Amino acid sequence: MTSNEIVDGILQREGGWRPRTQRPDNTWDEATNFGITLTTYRKWEDNPSLSESDLRGIDRALARTIYIWQYMDQPGFTEGNIPFEPLRIQLIDFGVTSGPARAVRWLQRVLGLPVTGVMDPITRDAMYEERENYQDEKRPQLAIINDALVTARCEMIREALAAGHIAKSDELGLLRRAISFTLAKS
């Protein structure tokens, strides 16, 4: 898939405008447009004075450009770093829902690596090493890692729910979104 095709799938899942909402723990989720927060938009435009009204005015083409920069290029979720497309697409989506550094931290946990939140050479290399934890004669190693990351994502969602960082009403949608990246065959 091309970067634009990947982002179009994310944009479809993210939807359009969503106003600022209060979490169960009394903190706030920022308003988003196409899933892009005001903080991200201000950073992209290098303009801290942009308002929610400005964010509401962005179009799909600009949103796509921001996604490629923020959730592919910046964190290193590129084809060159992660040539296994299902895992790359999942990491991009995980980065969108939870932040790229958090997506990398959970991948590093799955791989049994020190948790840095940076897609560094150690993390990239670990995905391709022969690792006895990920040996299965019927499935490629990276498919197993991908599905282990789906499980880790679900664990993270449940932890966030228990801590009050997400609303109970959002749990099922987030879990379904994470599970949609499973490659396992029944």
C-alpha positions as CSV (number, residue, x, y, z in Angstrom):
1,M,0.0,0.0,0.0
2,T,1.1,3.5,-0.6
3,S,1.4,6.0,2.2
4,N,-1.7,7.8,0.9
5,E,-3.7,4.6,0.9
6,I,-2.7,3.8,4.5
7,V,-3.6,7.3,5.6
8,D,-6.9,7.2,3.8
9,G,-7.8,4.1,5.9
10,I,-6.9,6.0,9.0
11,L,-8.9,9.0,8.0
12,Q,-11.9,6.8,7.4
13,R,-11.5,5.4,11.0
14,E,-10.9,8.8,12.5
15,G,-13.8,10.7,11.0
16,G,-14.1,14.5,10.9
17,W,-14.5,17.1,13.6
18,R,-14.8,16.1,17.2
19,P,-14.9,18.8,19.9
20,R,-12.9,18.8,23.1
21,T,-14.2,16.0,25.5
22,Q,-13.7,15.3,29.1
23,R,-12.3,11.9,30.2
24,P,-13.5,10.0,33.2
25,D,-10.4,11.1,35.1
26,N,-11.5,14.7,34.6
27,T,-8.6,15.4,32.1
28,W,-9.5,16.5,28.6
29,D,-9.0,15.1,25.1
30,E,-8.3,17.9,22.7
31,A,-10.6,18.7,19.8
32,T,-9.6,16.9,16.6
33,N,-10.3,17.2,13.0
34,F,-9.6,14.1,10.9
35,G,-8.0,12.8,14.2
36,I,-5.4,15.6,14.2
37,T,-5.2,17.5,17.5
38,L,-4.8,21.3,17.8
39,T,-1.3,20.6,19.4
40,T,-0.2,18.6,16.3
41,Y,-1.6,21.2,13.9
42,R,0.1,24.1,15.7
43,K,3.4,22.1,15.6
44,W,2.9,21.4,11.9
45,E,2.2,25.0,11.1
46,D,4.8,26.3,13.6
47,N,2.1,28.6,14.9
48,P,1.1,28.4,18.6
49,S,-1.7,30.9,18.1
50,L,-3.9,28.7,15.9
51,S,-7.3,28.1,17.3
52,E,-9.9,25.3,17.2
53,S,-11.6,27.2,14.5
54,D,-8.4,27.0,12.4
55,L,-8.2,23.3,13.1
56,R,-11.8,22.8,12.0
57,G,-10.9,24.4,8.7
58,I,-8.3,21.9,7.6
59,D,-9.1,19.7,4.6
60,R,-8.4,16.0,3.9
61,A,-5.4,16.7,1.7
62,L,-3.7,18.7,4.5
63,A,-4.7,16.1,7.0
64,R,-3.0,13.4,4.8
65,T,0.2,15.4,4.6
66,I,0.3,15.9,8.4
67,Y,-0.3,12.2,9.0
68,I,2.5,11.1,6.8
69,W,4.9,13.6,8.5
70,Q,3.6,13.0,12.1
71,Y,2.9,9.3,12.1
72,M,5.1,7.8,9.4
73,D,8.2,9.9,8.7
74,Q,8.9,11.4,12.2
75,P,8.7,8.1,14.2
76,G,10.4,6.0,11.5
77,F,7.3,3.9,10.6
78,T,8.5,3.8,7.0
79,E,8.7,1.0,4.6
80,G,12.5,1.1,4.8
81,N,12.4,0.6,8.6
82,I,9.4,-1.8,8.7
83,P,9.0,-3.6,5.3
84,F,6.4,-6.0,6.8
85,E,3.3,-4.0,5.7
86,P,0.8,-5.3,8.3
87,L,3.0,-4.5,11.2
88,R,3.9,-1.1,9.7
89,I,0.2,-0.2,9.2
90,Q,-0.6,-1.3,12.7
91,L,2.2,0.8,14.2
92,I,1.1,3.8,12.3
93,D,-2.5,3.3,13.5
94,F,-1.3,2.7,17.0
95,G,0.7,5.9,16.8
96,V,-2.4,7.8,15.8
97,T,-4.5,6.5,18.6
98,S,-1.9,6.6,21.4
99,G,1.1,8.5,20.2
100,P,4.1,7.1,18.1
101,A,6.4,6.8,21.1
102,R,3.8,4.7,23.0
103,A,3.4,2.5,20.0
104,V,7.2,1.9,19.9
105,R,7.3,1.3,23.7
106,W,4.7,-1.4,23.4
107,L,6.5,-3.0,20.4
108,Q,9.7,-3.0,22.4
109,R,7.9,-4.7,25.3
110,V,6.7,-7.4,22.8
111,L,10.2,-7.8,21.6
112,G,11.7,-8.0,25.1
113,L,13.8,-4.9,24.5
114,P,14.7,-2.0,26.7
115,V,11.7,0.4,26.5
116,T,12.9,3.7,25.0
117,G,10.0,4.8,22.7
118,V,12.4,5.3,19.8
119,M,12.4,3.3,16.6
120,D,16.1,2.8,16.9
121,P,18.4,0.2,15.1
122,I,18.1,-2.2,18.1
123,T,14.3,-2.2,17.7
124,R,14.4,-2.5,13.9
125,D,17.0,-5.3,14.0
126,A,15.1,-7.2,16.8
127,M,12.1,-7.6,14.5
128,Y,14.2,-9.6,12.0
129,E,16.4,-11.7,14.3
130,E,15.7,-15.3,14.8
131,R,14.0,-15.1,18.2
132,E,13.0,-18.4,19.9
133,N,9.9,-16.7,21.5
134,Y,8.5,-16.1,18.0
135,Q,9.2,-19.4,16.2
136,D,6.2,-21.1,14.6
137,E,6.7,-23.3,11.7
138,K,3.3,-22.3,10.1
139,R,3.5,-18.5,10.5
140,P,6.3,-16.0,9.7
141,Q,8.0,-14.4,12.7
142,L,6.7,-10.9,11.9
143,A,3.1,-12.0,11.7
144,I,3.5,-13.4,15.2
145,I,5.1,-10.1,16.4
146,N,2.2,-8.3,14.8
147,D,-0.4,-10.3,16.6
148,A,1.5,-10.0,19.9
149,L,1.4,-6.3,19.4
150,V,-2.4,-6.5,18.9
151,T,-2.6,-8.3,22.3
152,A,-0.4,-5.7,23.9
153,R,-2.6,-2.9,22.5
154,C,-5.7,-4.5,24.0
155,E,-3.9,-4.7,27.3
156,M,-2.9,-1.0,27.1
157,I,-6.6,-0.1,26.4
158,R,-7.8,-2.1,29.4
159,E,-5.2,-0.4,31.6
160,A,-6.2,3.0,30.4
161,L,-9.8,2.2,31.0
162,A,-9.1,1.0,34.6
163,A,-7.1,4.2,35.2
164,G,-9.9,6.4,33.9
165,H,-7.9,7.7,30.9
166,I,-10.6,6.5,28.5
167,A,-14.3,6.4,28.7
168,K,-16.1,3.0,29.0
169,S,-18.1,4.0,26.0
170,D,-14.9,4.2,23.9
171,E,-13.5,0.9,25.0
172,L,-15.3,-1.4,22.5
173,G,-14.4,0.8,19.6
174,L,-10.7,1.0,20.5
175,L,-10.6,-2.8,21.1
176,R,-12.2,-3.5,17.8
177,R,-9.8,-1.1,16.1
178,A,-6.8,-2.9,17.7
179,I,-8.2,-6.4,16.9
180,S,-8.8,-5.5,13.3
181,F,-5.0,-5.7,12.8
182,T,-4.8,-9.4,13.8
183,L,-3.4,-11.7,11.2
184,A,-4.0,-15.0,13.0
185,K,-6.2,-17.5,11.2
186,S,-8.6,-19.7,13.1
